[in-house]
Amino acid sequence: MNAKVSVLFYARKSKAKSSSKIPIYMRITVDGQRTEFSTGKFVEGSKWNPAQSRLKGNSEEARVMNKHFDILQAKVLEIENRLVFLGDPFDATDIKNLLTGTKTAERFLIPIFEEHNSKMEKLVGKEYAIATLKNFKTCLSHLKEFLWTFHKKADINIQKLEPSFLNDFDFFLRTKANINNNSAVKHTKNLSKILKICYQNNWIEKDLVIFYKGRFNEVNVNFLTDEELSSIREKEFSGKGLELVRDMFVFSCYTGLAYIDIFNLTKDQLSKGIDGNLWIITNRQKTGSASNIPLLPVAEEIIKKYENHPVSSNSGKLLPVYTNQKVNEYLKTIAENCGINKKLTFHCARHTFATTVTLGNNVSMESVSKMLGHKSIKTTQHYAKILDSKVSQDMGNLKVVLQRKNEVQTENEKKLGS
């Protein structure tokens, strides 16, 4: 290995403990990658020659100090020669550890990632959703394939990670794994969390996450119009399964609750709110955020319809809900029967609540955000696409205001003229 190794001594004023004495640091650079640490020596700022990286003059202090720096530099050269002779790749940290006698425990990326996933699995249902765990497991699978494809290794020492590591992983996902932008960014950000853990534990010297700038593309959310929602509500189905799934879907359209949150609803989460009406008081499984929702008449009717259903009676759950896979299969049939040419999934109901049911009827963004259980109103803005009809209504109101102003101005001008 023909590595380019350099050594620099410099006065680090930011670490000075007094106005007169400045610590001298040693910087080792190998092929552009560097590490630095204190030599334990302090000098007066006026005596340091930054151009020569040594003390000025021939005083006893200067001779002793400069000799110490010469010895350190010679040891670096000796270590470099030994590593080159062994033929193994090395970096600045390897030289520093050998020079200072520091033996750091080798840590590899895959076990760190696996430990993270193991801890996450134990917190599913408390701090994480099962879908989040699944995403991290998929990311780990991609990472293993990436390491073998790009590095011909089953694992990698985290000390050997380059600043380009996350960008290389993102490139692999888009090319070899052939996944879209948002999925690539999602998996790379999941890996970023693992690298952030490494940095926060001081297992690596640099925060590699700052070198990755991937961004999500905005996705147009799928939601139902008033007419489409009405056609689903009013449609009569011959099968009880289709009818039940339709009702659960409509319940979501009028509460904004996600599938998993409706699945987990119990009767004791239904109570009277501050206005004396029925509310659902719960926490979203995905985020843990409070999601307190006053019930609209349509949602109340569905609860009453199923209050004596065997599943509700025996399990204590508020509503009987099929598996997510079965629900989405039924929704496809429901869309076909109602002549709706949209991909109908349960999550579409949550979007419909945010747009058609609430924002489209002048409910404030803040109230919608609170009912959806969002931690940030920016998330609500992503979910709740403003309807063209709402824009048209707002602009119509603006036209009336401007017309009135114009009429008042004309009347005033007439009065002044007379």
ChimeraX attribute file (.defattr): number of C-alpha atoms within 10 A of each C-alpha:
attribute: neighborCount
match mode: 1-to-1
recipient: residues
	/A:1	11
	/A:2	8
	/A:3	14
	/A:4	11
	/A:5	18
	/A:6	16
	/A:7	17
	/A:8	16
	/A:9	20
	/A:10	20
	/A:11	24
	/A:12	15
	/A:13	15
	/A:14	8
	/A:15	13
	/A:16	16
	/A:17	11
	/A:18	10
	/A:19	9
	/A:20	12
	/A:21	17
	/A:22	22
	/A:23	21
	/A:24	24
	/A:25	19
	/A:26	22
	/A:27	18
	/A:28	23
	/A:29	21
	/A:30	19
	/A:31	12
	/A:32	12
	/A:33	14
	/A:34	17
	/A:35	17
	/A:36	16
	/A:37	13
	/A:38	16
	/A:39	17
	/A:40	9
	/A:41	14
	/A:42	18
	/A:43	18
	/A:44	14
	/A:45	18
	/A:46	11
	/A:47	12
	/A:48	19
	/A:49	14
	/A:50	14
	/A:51	7
	/A:52	11
	/A:53	17
	/A:54	22
	/A:55	22
	/A:56	16
	/A:57	12
	/A:58	10
	/A:59	10
	/A:60	9
	/A:61	13
	/A:62	17
	/A:63	14
	/A:64	13
	/A:65	16
	/A:66	17
	/A:67	13
	/A:68	14
	/A:69	20
	/A:70	13
	/A:71	11
	/A:72	17
	/A:73	18
	/A:74	13
	/A:75	15
	/A:76	20
	/A:77	16
	/A:78	13
	/A:79	16
	/A:80	21
	/A:81	12
	/A:82	11
	/A:83	17
	/A:84	14
	/A:85	10
	/A:86	10
	/A:87	11
	/A:88	8
	/A:89	12
	/A:90	15
	/A:91	21
	/A:92	20
	/A:93	21
	/A:94	20
	/A:95	23
	/A:96	21
	/A:97	12
	/A:98	13
	/A:99	15
	/A:100	11
	/A:101	9
	/A:102	10
	/A:103	9
	/A:104	11
	/A:105	7
	/A:106	10
	/A:107	15
	/A:108	14
	/A:109	19
	/A:110	20
	/A:111	11
	/A:112	16
	/A:113	20
	/A:114	15
	/A:115	11
	/A:116	16
	/A:117	19
	/A:118	13
	/A:119	11
	/A:120	19
	/A:121	18
	/A:122	11
	/A:123	14
	/A:124	16
	/A:125	13
	/A:126	13
	/A:127	13
	/A:128	17
	/A:129	19
	/A:130	14
	/A:131	11
	/A:132	16
	/A:133	19
	/A:134	13
	/A:135	15
	/A:136	20
	/A:137	18
	/A:138	12
	/A:139	22
	/A:140	19
	/A:141	12
	/A:142	17
	/A:143	23
	/A:144	16
	/A:145	19
	/A:146	23
	/A:147	17
	/A:148	13
	/A:149	13
	/A:150	11
	/A:151	11
	/A:152	11
	/A:153	12
	/A:154	14
	/A:155	16
	/A:156	18
	/A:157	11
	/A:158	18
	/A:159	19
	/A:160	15
	/A:161	15
	/A:162	13
	/A:163	16
	/A:164	13
	/A:165	16
	/A:166	23
	/A:167	17
	/A:168	15
	/A:169	21
	/A:170	24
	/A:171	16
	/A:172	21
	/A:173	24
	/A:174	15
	/A:175	11
	/A:176	11
	/A:177	14
	/A:178	12
	/A:179	14
	/A:180	12
	/A:181	15
	/A:182	15
	/A:183	17
	/A:184	23
	/A:185	23
	/A:186	18
	/A:187	22
	/A:188	24
	/A:189	20
	/A:190	18
	/A:191	19
	/A:192	19
	/A:193	15
	/A:194	18
	/A:195	24
	/A:196	19
	/A:197	16
	/A:198	21
	/A:199	17
	/A:200	12
	/A:201	10
	/A:202	11
	/A:203	17
	/A:204	19
	/A:205	14
	/A:206	18
	/A:207	16
	/A:208	19
	/A:209	21
	/A:210	11
	/A:211	13
	/A:212	18
	/A:213	10
	/A:214	16
	/A:215	12
	/A:216	11
	/A:217	10
	/A:218	8
	/A:219	9
	/A:220	10
	/A:221	14
	/A:222	19
	/A:223	26
	/A:224	21
	/A:225	14
	/A:226	12
	/A:227	9
	/A:228	15
	/A:229	19
	/A:230	13
	/A:231	16
	/A:232	22
	/A:233	16
	/A:234	9
	/A:235	13
	/A:236	13
	/A:237	14
	/A:238	8
	/A:239	8
	/A:240	9
	/A:241	14
	/A:242	17
	/A:243	18
	/A:244	20
	/A:245	22
	/A:246	23
	/A:247	23
	/A:248	23
	/A:249	29
	/A:250	24
	/A:251	25
	/A:252	24
	/A:253	29
	/A:254	24
	/A:255	29
	/A:256	28
	/A:257	28
	/A:258	21
	/A:259	21
	/A:260	15
	/A:261	17
	/A:262	22
	/A:263	18
	/A:264	16
	/A:265	21
	/A:266	17
	/A:267	16
	/A:268	12
	/A:269	16
	/A:270	17
	/A:271	14
	/A:272	14
	/A:273	15
	/A:274	9
	/A:275	8
	/A:276	9
	/A:277	11
	/A:278	17
	/A:279	20
	/A:280	22
	/A:281	18
	/A:282	22
	/A:283	17
	/A:284	20
	/A:285	20
	/A:286	19
	/A:287	14
	/A:288	17
	/A:289	16
	/A:290	17
	/A:291	20
	/A:292	19
	/A:293	23
	/A:294	22
	/A:295	19
	/A:296	14
	/A:297	11
	/A:298	15
	/A:299	19
	/A:300	15
	/A:301	13
	/A:302	16
	/A:303	18
	/A:304	12
	/A:305	12
	/A:306	17
	/A:307	17
	/A:308	13
	/A:309	13
	/A:310	12
	/A:311	15
	/A:312	17
	/A:313	15
	/A:314	9
	/A:315	12
	/A:316	15
	/A:317	19
	/A:318	24
	/A:319	29
	/A:320	22
	/A:321	21
	/A:322	16
	/A:323	10
	/A:324	14
	/A:325	10
	/A:326	12
	/A:327	21
	/A:328	19
	/A:329	14
	/A:330	20
	/A:331	20
	/A:332	16
	/A:333	13
	/A:334	20
	/A:335	19
	/A:336	13
	/A:337	14
	/A:338	17
	/A:339	12
	/A:340	16
	/A:341	10
	/A:342	13
	/A:343	14
	/A:344	22
	/A:345	21
	/A:346	22
	/A:347	19
	/A:348	21
	/A:349	28
	/A:350	27
	/A:351	26
	/A:352	29
	/A:353	26
	/A:354	29
	/A:355	27
	/A:356	25
	/A:357	21
	/A:358	20
	/A:359	20
	/A:360	23
	/A:361	10
	/A:362	11
	/A:363	13
	/A:364	11
	/A:365	16
	/A:366	13
	/A:367	14
	/A:368	22
	/A:369	21
	/A:370	18
	/A:371	20
	/A:372	27
	/A:373	26
	/A:374	19
	/A:375	14
	/A:376	11
	/A:377	16
	/A:378	12
	/A:379	13
	/A:380	20
	/A:381	14
	/A:382	14
	/A:383	22
	/A:384	26
	/A:385	19
	/A:386	15
	/A:387	14
	/A:388	10
	/A:389	11
	/A:390	16
	/A:391	12
	/A:392	11
	/A:393	13
	/A:394	11
	/A:395	12
	/A:396	11
	/A:397	12
	/A:398	12
	/A:399	12
	/A:400	11
	/A:401	12
	/A:402	11
	/A:403	12
	/A:404	12
	/A:405	12
	/A:406	12
	/A:407	12
	/A:408	12
	/A:409	11
	/A:410	12
	/A:411	12
	/A:412	11
	/A:413	11
	/A:414	10
	/A:415	8
	/A:416	8
	/A:417	7
	/A:418	5
